[in-house]
Amino acid sequence: MAAKWIELVTGSLEQKKQYKQAKARMEALPQPYLSVATAFNRYLMYYAGVTEGDTMVQMFSDLADLWERAAIDGTPVSEIVGEDSVEFAESFAQAYGGKRWIDKEKARLTEAVDKAKEAES
């Protein structure tokens, strides 16, 4: 019963466990994959703005898969990310649906502008 109450406040404990597992997999990577995976993880935490835990866990698990496979195959980082690492990261994040924190702010902005337009009429 306590676990359900804690999850109500903090979110799914299983999802937290899965995220920590994906993070541990990334931390076990050899260089240069470790530093690149860490940088992508940090960037995606800020950029993606995912609010759904299952989507976030899947994204970071897939990120760990990507860099593990690259390390195993010896694929150069440049072959994976291409010329623009930011574009790669943002395209990677966009591949995952789900609600993002900015969606709520977009709706608030649209609503405020719509109300202002109505008041002008």
VENKA-V485702 format. One record per residue. N is the residue number from 1. RES is the residue in one letter. PSI is psi in whole degrees, 0 to 359 (999 if undefined). OMEGA is omega in whole degrees, -180 to 180 (NA if undefined). Layout:
n/res/psi/omega
N/RES/PSI/OMEGA
N/RES/PSI/OMEGA
This chain:
n/res/psi/omega
1/M/320/-180
2/A/323/-180
3/A/320/179
4/K/321/178
5/W/316/179
6/I/316/179
7/E/327/177
8/L/322/-178
9/V/315/-171
10/T/345/-174
11/G/178/-175
12/S/125/177
13/L/326/178
14/E/318/179
15/Q/322/177
16/K/319/179
17/K/316/180
18/Q/320/177
19/Y/315/180
20/K/325/177
21/Q/316/178
22/A/318/179
23/K/319/178
24/A/322/177
25/R/320/178
26/M/321/-179
27/E/341/179
28/A/357/-178
29/L/149/173
30/P/163/175
31/Q/149/2
32/P/358/-176
33/Y/324/179
34/L/309/-177
35/S/323/179
36/V/316/179
37/A/320/178
38/T/318/179
39/A/318/178
40/F/319/179
41/N/313/-180
42/R/313/-178
43/Y/316/-178
44/L/329/177
45/M/322/179
46/Y/313/-172
47/Y/312/-171
48/A/319/178
49/G/29/-178
50/V/134/180
51/T/350/-180
52/E/121/-175
53/G/318/-178
54/D/324/178
55/T/317/180
56/M/315/-180
57/V/317/180
58/Q/318/-180
59/M/314/-178
60/F/331/174
61/S/318/177
62/D/324/177
63/L/317/177
64/A/317/177
65/D/314/-178
66/L/310/-176
67/W/329/174
68/E/314/-180
69/R/319/179
70/A/318/-180
71/A/317/180
72/I/315/-178
73/D/346/-177
74/G/26/180
75/T/127/178
76/P/144/179
77/V/319/-178
78/S/330/178
79/E/333/-179
80/I/310/-173
81/V/342/-180
82/G/204/-175
83/E/329/-173
84/D/99/-177
85/S/328/179
86/V/316/178
87/E/319/178
88/F/312/-179
89/A/317/-178
90/E/324/175
91/S/320/177
92/F/313/-179
93/A/321/-178
94/Q/340/179
95/A/346/-179
96/Y/121/179
97/G/202/178
98/G/167/-179
99/K/145/177
100/R/156/-177
101/W/329/-178
102/I/337/179
103/D/319/179
104/K/320/-180
105/E/325/176
106/K/316/179
107/A/319/179
108/R/317/179
109/L/312/180
110/T/317/180
111/E/317/-180
112/A/318/179
113/V/318/179
114/D/318/179
115/K/319/180
116/A/320/179
117/K/319/179
118/E/320/-180
119/A/331/178
120/E/334/-177
121/S/999/NA
